Every structure is written in C-alpha cells, then in structure tokens.
C-alpha cells in the first residue's frame, strides 16, 4: 500500500465515523428520510474531497477534529449532488458506487428530499461552534461553500452540463462547465484548510490554483473512464456521454490529446504547491492519483 493509499483509507474511515455521528439516525416519523440520507452518504466513495480538506488543513496546523467537520460538510454537499444528478430529470442513472441509486432504492420524492436535507445539514455543521471558535471563520466557511455549491458553482455547472448535449460547446465552454460543476467544490475543499488556519492570501491563492488544475484533470480522467472504463470497476454506467452526444473534453480533443492534457494539468497543479515545500506531498500525490485512477 502506498502512502497515498494509506492516507485515503485513514481519511475515509475517519470521515465515515464523523458522518455517521452527524447524520440523523432513522427514527420517528422521519425515519425513511434519514435512512435515505445515510444510504446516499455512508459506505462508499473515494472521499477525495474530504482528503483535500484534511491535507490542506494540516498545512496550517489546524486540529483534525475541526477539519473533519468541514470534510463531512463538503461530503454532504457532494453526496446531495450525486443524488440529484442521478434523478430521471437529470442524468437518469440507476447505479452509483456499485449499488442502486437513491431514487431506485427508495423513490424519487424521497431522493429529492434526502438531497435537500444533506445540503442544508452541511451548513448546520459549518455554522456550529464545534467547527471553529471564531464566528468570522465559520461565516467564511459558510459563504465559501455556498458559493461553490450554488448558481456560480456546482449547480450552475450542472445546468450547463444539461445543455451540453443540446448545442455546440467548444473547449472553452466545456472548461467553464467543469470548473463550475467539479472545480469549485474542489477549490473550496482545498482552501477550507487555509480559512480554518486564517492563512494569508499567497498561500490561499496557491491552493486555489492547485484546485483549479486538479479539478480539470479529474474531470478529463472521468471523461476518459466514461469511454474506456468497465462498469463493474467504475461503479456506474459508462458510455452515457457519447450516447447522449454530450460535449466533453474527450469528444472535442480525442482520447490521446485529452490524456496528455490531464497529465499536463496534474503537473501544473503540483507546481502550484512549491510554496509549501515538502509539507504538501499528499496533495501532490492526489494530483497524480486523479489522472491514473481506474474508478
């Protein structure tokens, strides 16, 4: 097992434990809703965004307990987005992380409400004094995640993604789409450690630049997996983008040029971390991982 694999396993286990504690237990009349929330969030996923939170927080000597709460909040937003993306009105997927999607396991209405509840729970977690003693830091976290998840971030990117199969998107439009849909949440995850640590502008900017390139590299690798990956490895249906005629990095650049671009972006991402010297080695390994992964 590599150092990164050990780090990912450790973060996944600790974030799982934190989420299990913070997610409501399935009791009383809301039991079905809470069960769906837990189904959508626990027991799967790479937990890559939480890893970015923990790794960036450690650059600024932030206590792991605080960082784990932010990591859990980010993962709640990410899982909410997957629940909604999988709905028939969006991507209409029946498989996620190797098991039935939330709306298949439960029903569409329950899935919508579970996603809504996960989104709002994220801000409940961030605004709690247990996340940070300074209310200004908590406000900055809430504001940052709201922007990353909203119309100028993930939701706006999803709207563009739905339009990508209806018209002619060039490489600039696809890059903006993925920066919003994927990159903004990556950027918040990376910068949250700096917010928790009250870091200066130069170091926060370095993490923002790293996250920008990392997010694009991640999405190109995702596009490649959609045409090259096996469903049993990836954990979801493959070949959907091509079947829908959706504009992607791969459809525009072709597989070889797209792969070369992903590698270039991963290298650029790592160079942005020079300001942190050897302390950012985990983040550098993440940049390599996102382009080499098979899931």
Buried (B, 14 or more C-beta within 10 A) or exposed (E): EEEBEEBBEEBBEBBBEBBBEBBBEBEEEEEBBBBBBBBBBBEBBBBBBBBBBBBBBBBBEBEEEBBBBBBBBBBBBBBBBBBBBBBEEBBBBEBBBEEBBBBBBBEEEBBBBBBBBBBEBBBEBBBEEEBBEEEEBBBBBBEBBBBBBEEEBBBBBBBBBBBBBEEEBEEEBBBBBBBBBBBBBBBBBBBBBBBBBEBEEEBBBBBBBBBBBBBBBBBBBBBBBBBBBEEEEBBBBBEEBBEEEBBBBBBBBEBEEBBEBBBBBBBBBBEBBEBBEEEBBBBBBBBBBBBEBEE
